[in-house]
Amino acid sequence: MRPEILFPLFAPITSISGIGPRFAVLFERLVGVHILDLCWHLPNGLIDRRYSPQVAQAEAGRIATLVVRVLRHHPAPARGRPYRITVADESGELQLVFFHARADYLEKILPEGETRVVSGKLEVFGGGLQMPHPDHIAPEAELAEIQTVQPVYPLTAGLPQKVVAKAVTSALAHTIDLPEWLDPAFQRQGGWPAWKDALDSAHCPHELPDLDATTPARSRLAYDELLANQLALALIRRNQTRHKGRQIKGDSRLRTQVLEALPFSLTKSQQQVLLEIDDDMASDSRMLRLIQGDVGSGKTVVALLAMLAAVESGAQAAIMAPTEILARQHHKTIEPLARAAGVSVELLTGRDKGKARAAVLARIASGESAIVIGTHALFQQDVAFQDLALAVIDEQHRFGVHQRLTLADKGRGVDMLVMTATPIPRTLMLTAYGDMDVSRITEKPAGRQAIDTRTMPIDRLPEIVDAIGRALRSGTRAYWVCPLVEDSELSDLAAAEERHRELQAHFGDCVGLVHGKMKAKDKDAAMAAFVAGDITLLVATTVIEVGVDVPEASIMVIEHAERFGLAQLHQLRGRIGRGSLKSSCLLLYQGPLGEVSRARLNIMRETDDGFRIAEEDLRLRGAGELLGTRQSGFPEFRLADLQVHSDLLAAARDDAALILNKDPDLESDRGRALRILLYLFERDAAVKYLRSG
């Protein structure tokens, strides 16, 4: 249950005066649904209205707050001309200028003979000073209120700055002092204010440096958010490892047969990771390990060898993939190797229906199927294992933590192995996988060819098409990836279909198409035709980004490469260079390129090291954008910036470990305050892992 002290902050945003149904929709889009969401919406600029000279001394180009008397109204002489009002102080005159304004409204707020405060930007026009559309017009009594530094907030279409600023001010009025959850010595060392003071200060900048993420107020708020994140992950990990695991030791008989069937030897890196997994599985604590391996580094083989240890001990293993294409790809890789060792492998996807599905479920429940490969279908309620000992999850960032835990609940003390081919910078690793041990496969298997990556302007498309034609005639297979479409009625699907039509007109039936909206069986048919060589040029959307393995494909064309993130370009490029053929990747761009896009394409030309690429992507784009959408499984931070606050993240991780060591159930004064912190940042799920939670 959320603590009562936080109820006012979690009241609906509509309980703030002035936010009716129309604005509520816009505020929800901009910040969220609670009053607290407005408090987290920090300003990104300021307007200084303290400059308040006499009219005669006022400088054009500055924002000024002036006390003036209204002299005369000059209604617009013709349509399209401005309405002017002459105002003055004892030093001189000034024109207030309004376009498309109603005369009756202006006469009401600026009556002749009255004194008013006006604040806005000054300009020179026709040799005289004017203020077009003042931001503020108010009685003289409100001078002190206006003559301040005003925060400027990020907006969304339809929400004016004044409305957002007023709503934030109202939201801040709902905040109260909360019990202090920071370590006193650490707080003093940072010179950090109390939580409420930090929030008020962050919303009340006086100078531009006050907007910096490293100010004491903003650093404190960022640390609070990172501490909530790290504490929640530590509680999840402790809960997972608190339940006793099971000791799984294989005798290597199946593993030896598979290693003999492999056409290559394991790299040193693969062997090292396998040793770490074996140690975890042999202990009586539950394994929670992430394998990070670049595209094509051989994670699937390592996962299979780990699963065979479970099978050798008489239990079952499962591997879950985010898409059907990837699940089928794993089945294609794993099944022949497992068969060589006499191990039965089952594939379960959402496509299985009726009697066929019932038969698959029966084989899984009886234990006849030792290894099960599937999609989200694996954690549906009717899927029961006889004895699941190891669960492998591929491309974890496509799943949330709760989905990972749901699969683990299908067995007793299930060991968990997570794989990702998306290289993740260390700071993001801590925020998303702080509950896991991490292994890295850093080498590529022997025989992998380096990929020649080039950038070309898209207006050279005709000669690129000719070059592709020559390659196809020589027996090469190629991918043509269509762009992410932005700000357009055209979808990436429409772009792919149009490019497919054009290339098919050029090359005939050897051109295929695959995209995410296709029926699974059509998608599989297109992929199968590409694997078989019946299709030699495959036009695709980013659906091929993960897991597609066609060693014969050695050319990749990516249209509008400037629209893709670095990690995504790297993933796409990883679909080629998987065999012994020399491979080429062409990144087509639309000029002129911005600074970030140019840097991104240069990095792609310079390196194929996924870990370096991930760090560069974080530097260029920031964590919020790095892994795309909210659905990525990575936490979204409102106050912390992982590039700026990486030192605070490390401190938060150490702090969380120390806290749980000294006060495992958060029952001390600081512990109870930390419970409030978890609820404040909506890490409610972690609280239930406390014994007295």
GUZA-288380 format. One record per residue (C-alpha): residue in three letters; z, x, y. Coordinates in steps of 0.1 Angstrom, whole numbers, plus 5000, padded with zeros to 4 digits. Each point is the difference from the previous one (the first is absolute). Layout:
<atoms>
ALAZXY
...
</atoms>
This chain:
<atoms>
MET500050005000
ARG499150135035
PRO503250075020
GLU500949745025
ILE500050255028
LEU496250034997
PHE499349635000
PRO499049995037
LEU497550284995
PHE498349834971
ALA499749675019
PRO496449885003
ILE498050145029
THR499449645011
SER503749975010
ILE499250215030
SER499349805031
GLY496350005009
ILE498750074965
GLY498549674989
PRO497749944970
ARG496950155018
PHE501750325009
ALA502050014967
VAL496750064980
LEU499150295023
PHE503550165000
GLU500049974962
ARG496750204999
LEU501350255025
VAL503650074988
GLY501249764973
VAL502049684997
HIS503650105009
ILE501750085033
LEU500850344986
ASP496250074997
LEU499849985038
CYS502850255003
TRP498050254978
HIS497049955023
LEU500450315022
PRO498150055033
ASN497150255000
GLY499650035038
LEU501849935033
ILE499249885035
ASP502150155027
ARG500549745028
ARG502650215019
TYR497550125027
SER500749785029
PRO498650145033
GLN499249835033
VAL496549865000
ALA498750265025
GLN501250294977
ALA498949844967
GLU497650224979
ALA496949844983
GLY499850054962
ARG503849954995
ILE502049714988
ALA502349895029
THR502649735005
LEU499949875036
VAL502149755020
VAL497549825023
ARG499749685021
VAL497049774992
LEU497849975031
ARG496849824992
HIS498049854971
HIS496250064999
PRO498549774973
ALA497050134981
PRO497049965023
ALA497649954971
ARG500049974962
GLY500650344984
ARG501750145032
PRO503750075000
TYR502949805016
ARG501850235024
ILE503549985015
THR501150225029
VAL503650134997
ALA501950255021
ASP503250195008
GLU500950155033
SER497850304993
GLY496749844992
GLU497949744981
LEU498849984964
GLN497649764982
LEU500949834967
VAL496849924981
PHE499549734973
PHE496949914981
HIS499649664984
ALA503449895013
ARG501049645009
ALA500749965038
ASP502949754994
TYR501750244976
LEU499750295025
GLU501349795029
LYS503049914978
ILE501050354990
LEU499050175033
PRO500849755028
GLU499050125035
GLY503050135020
GLU502150084969
THR501250344988
ARG499050114965
VAL500350304977
VAL496650104986
SER499450284974
GLY496750134988
LYS497450275003
LEU498750095034
GLU496450065008
VAL497950085031
PHE497149765008
GLY497949995031
GLY502450255017
GLY503049784995
LEU502849994973
GLN500049724974
MET501949894969
PRO497849814975
HIS501949754979
PRO503650125004
ASP501950024967
HIS503149865017
ILE500549755029
ALA503749905005
PRO502649915027
GLU501650295018
ALA503349944980
GLU498250124968
LEU499050345015
ALA502650204979
GLU498849834969
ILE496350095006
GLN500550355016
THR500750174966
VAL498250184972
GLN498549744977
PRO499250074963
VAL496549934988
TYR499749864965
PRO497150014974
LEU498349665001
THR497749774979
ALA497249785013
GLY501549695018
LEU503450155007
PRO500550115037
GLN502250305008
LYS502549795020
VAL500549764970
VAL500650284976
ALA502450195023
LYS502049685007
ALA500249924963
VAL501350364992
THR502649975027
SER501249674986
ALA500150154965
LEU502050305011
ALA502649755014
HIS500649894964
THR501150354989
ILE503650104997
ASP501950324991
LEU499850064963
PRO502450224980
GLU498950365002
TRP498350124968
LEU499250365011
ASP502150304991
PRO502050075032
ALA499350375000
PHE496349954994
GLN499849755028
ARG501850235024
GLN497750294991
GLY496949795008
GLY501649875032
TRP499149654988
PRO501349685015
ALA501449704981
TRP497449774983
LYS500049735027
ASP500050255029
ALA497150184983
LEU498049684998
ASP500749915036
SER499150355011
ALA496750004981
HIS499049685017
CYS500950125034
PRO498050325007
HIS500550155035
GLU497450284998
LEU497050084977
PRO502050254979
ASP502449704991
LEU497149874978
ASP500050314979
ALA500949954963
THR502450295002
THR502449865026
PRO503649954988
ALA499549625000
ARG496849994981
SER501050284976
ARG503249804991
LEU498049684993
ALA497550204979
TYR502850164980
ASP501649664994
GLU496749874985
LEU499550324979
LEU503649994988
ALA499649634989
ASN496850104981
GLN501650314983
LEU503249824991
ALA498049714985
LEU497950244979
ALA503150194989
LEU501749674989
ILE496849894980
ARG499950344983
ARG503750004992
ASN499649654985
GLN497050114979
THR501850314987
ARG503449844996
HIS498749804971
LYS499950244971
GLY496650104989
ARG499050104965
GLN499250344986
ILE496350024991
LYS498950304981
GLY496750014983
ASP499150234971
SER496750105016
ARG497949894969
LEU497949755020
ARG500050225031
THR498650294980
GLN497149794987
VAL499149885035
LEU500250355014
GLU497650124973
ALA497649715008
LEU499950095037
PRO496950195011
PHE502150225023
SER503450175001
LEU502849875023
THR500450195033
LYS503350195006
SER500849725026
GLN499549724974
GLN502250194975
GLN502850055025
VAL500049635009
LEU500049904963
LEU503150234995
GLU501849825029
ILE499149664985
ASP501150104965
ASP503450125014
ASP500549675018
MET499149794969
ALA502250214978
SER503149945022
ASP502149684998
SER499349925037
ARG497049785008
MET497050205013
LEU498849915034
ARG497250255007
LEU496950005022
ILE497050214991
GLN497950095030
GLY496750144990
ASP496850045020
VAL496949814991
GLY498850134966
SER503050214993
GLY500749854965
LYS502949765006
THR498849754974
VAL500050264972
VAL503650105010
ALA501049635000
LEU498449954965
LEU501950304986
ALA503349865014
MET499249664985
LEU499450164966
ALA503650155001
ALA501249635002
VAL497749894972
GLU501150304978
SER503649885004
GLY499049654987
ALA499849825034
GLN497249875022
ALA498650125034
ALA498149815027
ILE497850105029
MET499449775029
ALA497150045024
PRO499349815033
THR496549894992
GLU498149894969
ILE497450275006
LEU502750264999
ALA501749854970
ARG496750004981
GLN499450365011
HIS503450104985
HIS499249824968
LYS496650184998
THR501850345005
ILE503149944978
GLU498749794971
PRO497750264983
LEU502750275003
ALA502749774986
ARG497749884972
ALA499650374990
ALA503750004994
GLY500049664983
VAL501849825029
SER498949655009
VAL499449925037
GLU499949655015
LEU498449895033
LEU501549705018
THR498549875032
GLY500049665019
ARG496649944984
ASP501549954965
LYS500349634993
GLY500849754972
LYS500050124964
ALA498950355009
ARG502950055023
ALA502549844975
ALA498850264974
VAL500550295024
LEU503549875009
ALA500849974963
ARG499050364993
ILE502150125030
ALA503049804989
SER499850124964
GLY499750365010
GLU496650034983
SER498650125034
ALA501850325007
ILE498450065034
VAL499249725024
ILE497850045030
GLY499749725026
THR500149875035
HIS502649785017
ALA499649784969
LEU502550234983
PHE503049875018
GLN499349634995
GLN502849814983
ASP498249944967
VAL499450384994
ALA502750124976
PHE500250354984
GLN501650074968
ASP501550325014
LEU498750135033
ALA501450355007
LEU497750145026
ALA498249825029
VAL497350195019
ILE498849865034
ASP496850135015
GLU499350005037
GLN503549905008
HIS499349945037
ARG498149694990
PHE503149854986
GLY503549935015
VAL503250154986
HIS500949654986
GLN496949994978
ARG500850354987
LEU503549874990
THR498649684985
LEU498050204975
ALA503150214992
ASP501949684991
LYS497649944971
GLY502050244979
ARG503450174995
GLY500750315022
VAL496350045007
ASP498950335013
MET497749985031
LEU497150225007
VAL498049945032
MET496650165008
THR498150025032
ALA496750185009
THR500749925036
PRO501550325014
ILE503049905019
PRO501650225028
ARG503550114994
THR501549785027
LEU498449684985
MET501150114965
LEU503649995012
THR499749655015
ALA498149844971
TYR501150204969
GLY503450125011
ASP501349844968
MET497850214977
ASP499650364988
VAL496650145009
SER497650224980
ARG496750145014
ILE496950094980
THR498550255024
GLU497150154979
LYS496649844992
PRO498850034963
ALA497750294992
GLY496349945005
ARG500449765030
GLN497350085026
ALA500850035037
ILE498449725021
ASP497650095028
THR501149775028
ARG497749955031
THR500049775030
MET496949855014
PRO499249745028
ILE499149664986
ASP496750005020
ARG498750254974
LEU500249724973
PRO496350004991
GLU500050374990
ILE503349954981
VAL498449714980
ASP497050234992
ALA502450284988
ILE501849754978
GLY496749894986
ARG499250364990
ALA503450044984
LEU499749684980
ARG496650104987
SER501550324987
GLY502549804980
THR503050015023
ARG502449705005
ALA501449925034
TYR502549775018
TRP499249845034
VAL503249875016
CYS499649755027
PRO502249995031
LEU503249835009
VAL498849755025
GLU502049965032
ASP500049745028
SER496949824987
GLU499049684982
LEU498550224974
SER502350084970
ASP499950324980
LEU498649784972
ALA497149895022
ALA499450365010
ALA499950114963
GLU497749714990
GLU497650095029
ARG499950374991
HIS499549914963
ARG497049785009
GLU498450285022
LEU500650274973
GLN498849784972
ALA496849935020
HIS499650385002
PHE500950114965
GLY499849684978
ASP502449884973
CYS501850334996
VAL502249905029
GLY503249814991
LEU502749835021
VAL503849984995
HIS502649845023
GLY503449854999
LYS498849635002
MET497950024968
LYS501249844968
ALA501750254978
LYS497449984973
ASP497150065025
LYS501950295015
ASP500550154965
ALA496449944991
ALA498850195032
MET502450294992
ALA499050014964
ALA496350025010
PHE500850285024
VAL502050194973
ALA497049954976
GLY497550125025
ASP498149665002
ILE501150005036
THR499750335018
LEU501049915035
LEU503149785004
VAL500649845034
ALA503749915004
THR502849915023
THR503350194997
VAL500749834967
ILE498950334984
GLU502650195019
VAL502550034971
GLY499550084963
VAL496249984995
ASP499050294978
VAL496350074995
PRO499550384995
GLU496249975003
ALA500349875036
SER499650305024
ILE499049855034
MET502249795023
VAL498749855032
ILE502649855023
GLU498649795029
HIS502049995033
ALA502450264986
GLU501750005035
ARG501549664991
PHE501950124970
GLY503450174998
LEU500150364987
ALA501949914968
GLN497449734993
LEU497150235006
HIS501650254976
GLN500549734974
LEU496449895002
ARG498750364998
GLY502250054969
ARG497649764981
ILE497550294998
GLY500550374989
ARG501549874967
GLY497550164977
SER498250344999
LEU497249905025
LYS499950135035
SER501149725022
SER499349905036
CYS501849765024
LEU498249885032
LEU502149855027
LEU497849795023
TYR501549945035
GLN499049805030
GLY500350215032
PRO501550075024
LEU503150094980
GLY503549975014
GLU502350304998
VAL501949874969
SER496949904981
ARG498450345007
ALA503250184988
ARG500149784969
LEU496450084990
ASN500550375006
ILE503150004977
MET497949834973
ARG497450285003
GLU502650285000
THR502249914970
ASP500349794968
ASP503850064998
GLY501349654999
PHE503550115011
ARG498750185031
ILE497849695007
ALA503049774998
GLU502150215025
GLU497050015024
ASP499649624996
LEU503649955009
ARG499750235030
LEU496849825013
ARG500849644993
GLY503849974997
ALA501849844971
GLY499649645010
GLU496250014995
LEU499850274973
LEU500149794969
GLY498449705015
THR501549654998
ARG503449854995
GLN499149954964
SER500050374993
GLY503650004987
PHE501150265026
PRO502849905024
GLU498949915035
PHE502250155027
ARG500549835034
LEU502150275017
ALA499550324980
ASP496950225004
LEU499750214969
GLN498250285018
VAL502550035028
HIS503249914980
SER499350194967
ASP503250215006
LEU502049675004
LEU498549884967
ALA501350314982
ALA503449955016
ALA500149634991
ARG499250094963
ASP502950254999
ASP502349755018
ALA499249724975
ALA500750234970
LEU503350115016
ILE501149645009
LEU499449874964
ASN501850314986
LYS503249935020
ASP499849625002
PRO497849884971
ASP500549635008
LEU500250025037
GLU503549875003
SER501450235027
ASP499849915037
ARG496850195003
GLY498749864967
ARG500449645012
ALA498250095032
LEU497250154979
ARG499749674981
ILE499349845034
LEU497450275007
LEU498249914967
TYR499949635010
LEU499050095036
PHE496850184987
GLU499449734973
ARG500850234971
ASP502049714985
ALA498750064965
ALA501850334999
VAL503449845008
LYS500049814967
TYR500250344982
LEU503550055014
ARG502749904974
SER501749785025
GLY496849925018
</atoms>
